[in-house]
Amino acid sequence: MAKGVQPQEIVNMSAAELAAKLDESYRELFNLRFQRAQNQLTDTNSVTRVRKVIARIKTVQRQRELAAQMTKAE
């Protein structure tokens, strides 16, 4: 689950681990949205928490992509 994922942990993950974590987070977000629609969601902050984890992962992926482009340009 996405609970307890620290930004430093995300930075230290490999590209494959980031992709797997992103996929897992999207699945968790999908399930949380269903729970919220059915009024079964007990922790309402969990949706926001998972969305922030997804944003952090995408940010790290983009930073790495830009760094790779910069090294190619040099």
Z-matrix of the N, CA and C atoms (Angstrom, degrees):
N
C 1 1.446
C 2 1.530 1 109.45
N 3 1.293 2 114.50 1 166.58
C 4 1.450 3 120.24 2 -175.82
C 5 1.523 4 112.85 3 -83.82
N 6 1.306 5 117.66 4 -5.79
C 7 1.461 6 119.79 5 -179.56
C 8 1.514 7 110.22 6 -66.05
N 9 1.313 8 115.61 7 136.72
C 10 1.451 9 120.46 8 174.28
C 11 1.515 10 115.04 9 80.02
N 12 1.311 11 118.95 10 11.58
C 13 1.461 12 120.42 11 178.49
C 14 1.520 13 108.28 12 -81.93
N 15 1.303 14 115.11 13 117.54
C 16 1.454 15 121.35 14 -179.25
C 17 1.531 16 109.48 15 -90.28
N 18 1.328 17 117.63 16 149.68
C 19 1.468 18 120.21 17 178.94
C 20 1.530 19 112.90 18 -57.14
N 21 1.311 20 117.31 19 -36.53
C 22 1.465 21 120.01 20 179.94
C 23 1.525 22 111.28 21 -65.78
N 24 1.341 23 117.11 22 -34.23
C 25 1.459 24 120.53 23 177.47
C 26 1.527 25 110.27 24 -64.53
N 27 1.316 26 116.52 25 -39.08
C 28 1.461 27 120.96 26 -179.45
C 29 1.518 28 110.33 27 -66.38
N 30 1.317 29 117.39 28 -41.13
C 31 1.463 30 121.38 29 -179.49
C 32 1.524 31 110.84 30 -64.00
N 33 1.322 32 117.61 31 -33.96
C 34 1.460 33 121.67 32 -177.27
C 35 1.526 34 113.78 33 -82.99
N 36 1.326 35 118.61 34 -5.16
C 37 1.466 36 121.76 35 -179.67
C 38 1.524 37 110.58 36 -77.50
N 39 1.327 38 114.98 37 152.31
C 40 1.466 39 119.94 38 174.72
C 41 1.524 40 109.08 39 -78.97
N 42 1.319 41 116.14 40 171.99
C 43 1.459 42 120.65 41 -179.01
C 44 1.531 43 111.33 42 -62.58
N 45 1.318 44 116.91 43 -39.67
C 46 1.469 45 120.56 44 179.50
C 47 1.528 46 110.65 45 -67.06
N 48 1.324 47 116.43 46 -40.40
C 49 1.461 48 120.12 47 178.49
C 50 1.524 49 110.92 48 -65.61
N 51 1.343 50 116.43 49 -38.67
C 52 1.459 51 120.09 50 177.74
C 53 1.528 52 110.88 51 -63.28
N 54 1.318 53 116.53 52 -43.12
C 55 1.463 54 120.03 53 -179.95
C 56 1.524 55 110.55 54 -63.86
N 57 1.330 56 116.81 55 -40.89
C 58 1.465 57 120.69 56 179.30
C 59 1.529 58 110.74 57 -66.71
N 60 1.319 59 117.05 58 -41.38
C 61 1.458 60 121.36 59 179.67
C 62 1.527 61 110.67 60 -67.14
N 63 1.327 62 116.86 61 -37.50
C 64 1.459 63 121.01 62 177.92
C 65 1.525 64 110.50 63 -64.28
N 66 1.320 65 116.33 64 -44.13
C 67 1.463 66 120.74 65 178.18
C 68 1.531 67 110.53 66 -62.48
N 69 1.321 68 116.15 67 -43.89
C 70 1.469 69 121.14 68 178.46
C 71 1.532 70 111.13 69 -61.94
N 72 1.318 71 116.31 70 -40.59
C 73 1.464 72 120.73 71 -179.01
C 74 1.522 73 111.39 72 -67.67
N 75 1.341 74 116.56 73 -39.86
C 76 1.461 75 119.36 74 176.96
C 77 1.533 76 111.27 75 -63.33
N 78 1.323 77 116.27 76 -40.05
C 79 1.473 78 119.68 77 177.83
C 80 1.527 79 110.89 78 -64.61
N 81 1.327 80 116.03 79 -41.62
C 82 1.461 81 120.00 80 178.86
C 83 1.529 82 110.63 81 -64.12
N 84 1.328 83 117.04 82 -41.76
C 85 1.458 84 121.01 83 178.32
C 86 1.530 85 110.92 84 -62.15
N 87 1.320 86 116.56 85 -41.07
C 88 1.462 87 121.42 86 177.71
C 89 1.532 88 110.50 87 -59.83
N 90 1.333 89 116.59 88 -45.94
C 91 1.471 90 120.85 89 179.52
C 92 1.526 91 111.54 90 -65.56
N 93 1.326 92 116.92 91 -39.55
C 94 1.459 93 120.17 92 179.42
C 95 1.523 94 111.79 93 -65.29
N 96 1.320 95 116.07 94 -37.20
C 97 1.465 96 119.34 95 178.08
C 98 1.524 97 111.26 96 -64.95
N 99 1.323 98 116.55 97 -38.42
C 100 1.458 99 119.46 98 176.20
C 101 1.520 100 111.07 99 -65.12
N 102 1.317 101 116.46 100 -43.16
C 103 1.464 102 120.21 101 178.95
C 104 1.524 103 110.54 102 -61.62
N 105 1.330 104 116.55 103 -40.23
C 106 1.461 105 120.07 104 179.77
C 107 1.529 106 110.79 105 -66.07
N 108 1.329 107 117.51 106 -39.64
C 109 1.460 108 121.47 107 -179.60
C 110 1.527 109 111.32 108 -66.27
N 111 1.328 110 116.42 109 -29.76
C 112 1.463 111 120.96 110 -179.29
C 113 1.521 112 112.41 111 -96.01
N 114 1.323 113 116.73 112 9.24
C 115 1.469 114 123.12 113 -178.72
C 116 1.524 115 112.75 114 56.78
N 117 1.325 116 116.74 115 36.64
C 118 1.459 117 121.96 116 177.08
C 119 1.524 118 112.19 117 -106.82
N 120 1.306 119 117.08 118 -3.31
C 121 1.461 120 121.35 119 -175.75
C 122 1.524 121 109.61 120 -79.37
N 123 1.335 122 116.24 121 121.45
C 124 1.458 123 120.11 122 -178.84
C 125 1.524 124 111.62 123 -91.55
N 126 1.336 125 117.17 124 -37.74
C 127 1.464 126 121.63 125 179.86
C 128 1.528 127 108.63 126 -103.30
N 129 1.312 128 116.20 127 98.41
C 130 1.463 129 119.93 128 -175.44
C 131 1.525 130 112.71 129 -70.70
N 132 1.305 131 118.29 130 -19.54
C 133 1.466 132 121.35 131 178.87
C 134 1.523 133 112.64 132 -78.60
N 135 1.311 134 117.69 133 -11.93
C 136 1.461 135 120.19 134 -176.51
C 137 1.528 136 111.82 135 -65.12
N 138 1.324 137 117.95 136 -33.37
C 139 1.465 138 120.43 137 178.16
C 140 1.527 139 109.58 138 -63.37
N 141 1.305 140 117.18 139 -46.72
C 142 1.464 141 121.69 140 178.86
C 143 1.522 142 111.14 141 -63.34
N 144 1.314 143 116.62 142 -40.89
C 145 1.461 144 121.21 143 -179.59
C 146 1.529 145 110.90 144 -62.14
N 147 1.328 146 117.17 145 -43.68
C 148 1.464 147 120.86 146 -179.15
C 149 1.527 148 110.21 147 -68.77
N 150 1.334 149 117.48 148 -38.88
C 151 1.459 150 120.17 149 177.92
C 152 1.526 151 111.19 150 -61.72
N 153 1.317 152 116.92 151 -37.04
C 154 1.465 153 120.54 152 178.94
C 155 1.525 154 111.15 153 -69.67
N 156 1.323 155 116.91 154 -36.33
C 157 1.467 156 120.36 155 176.75
C 158 1.525 157 109.56 156 -63.83
N 159 1.329 158 116.74 157 -42.71
C 160 1.465 159 120.97 158 177.97
C 161 1.528 160 109.96 159 -60.82
N 162 1.314 161 117.45 160 -43.64
C 163 1.471 162 121.09 161 179.15
C 164 1.520 163 111.23 162 -63.14
N 165 1.321 164 117.21 163 -40.33
C 166 1.473 165 119.92 164 178.79
C 167 1.521 166 111.17 165 -63.88
N 168 1.329 167 116.12 166 -43.12
C 169 1.467 168 119.64 167 -179.67
C 170 1.519 169 110.22 168 -63.70
N 171 1.324 170 117.47 169 -45.11
C 172 1.460 171 120.87 170 179.54
C 173 1.525 172 111.56 171 -63.63
N 174 1.319 173 116.67 172 -35.12
C 175 1.465 174 120.61 173 178.10
C 176 1.524 175 110.53 174 -65.15
N 177 1.315 176 117.34 175 -45.00
C 178 1.465 177 120.95 176 179.68
C 179 1.526 178 110.22 177 -64.62
N 180 1.333 179 116.80 178 -41.52
C 181 1.462 180 119.69 179 177.88
C 182 1.523 181 110.92 180 -61.14
N 183 1.307 182 117.29 181 -42.38
C 184 1.467 183 121.08 182 -179.59
C 185 1.527 184 111.46 183 -67.64
N 186 1.330 185 116.81 184 -39.31
C 187 1.462 186 120.32 185 177.89
C 188 1.523 187 110.64 186 -60.94
N 189 1.329 188 115.66 187 -41.80
C 190 1.466 189 119.55 188 179.32
C 191 1.519 190 111.25 189 -67.71
N 192 1.333 191 116.58 190 -37.58
C 193 1.457 192 120.89 191 178.06
C 194 1.520 193 110.58 192 -63.40
N 195 1.325 194 117.07 193 -44.18
C 196 1.460 195 120.76 194 179.03
C 197 1.523 196 111.52 195 -66.75
N 198 1.319 197 116.98 196 -37.89
C 199 1.462 198 120.47 197 178.44
C 200 1.526 199 110.38 198 -64.40
N 201 1.324 200 116.93 199 -38.07
C 202 1.462 201 120.30 200 178.05
C 203 1.524 202 110.84 201 -67.00
N 204 1.328 203 116.97 202 -37.35
C 205 1.464 204 119.99 203 178.25
C 206 1.521 205 110.65 204 -67.95
N 207 1.310 206 116.73 205 -37.24
C 208 1.464 207 120.05 206 179.53
C 209 1.523 208 111.16 207 -65.71
N 210 1.320 209 117.61 208 -38.68
C 211 1.457 210 119.96 209 179.98
C 212 1.526 211 110.78 210 -70.49
N 213 1.333 212 117.23 211 -31.49
C 214 1.475 213 119.74 212 176.33
C 215 1.523 214 110.68 213 -69.98
N 216 1.318 215 117.25 214 -35.41
C 217 1.460 216 121.48 215 -177.68
C 218 1.516 217 111.66 216 -70.32
N 219 1.301 218 117.52 217 -25.24
C 220 1.481 219 120.42 218 -177.16
C 221 1.481 220 113.09 219 -83.44
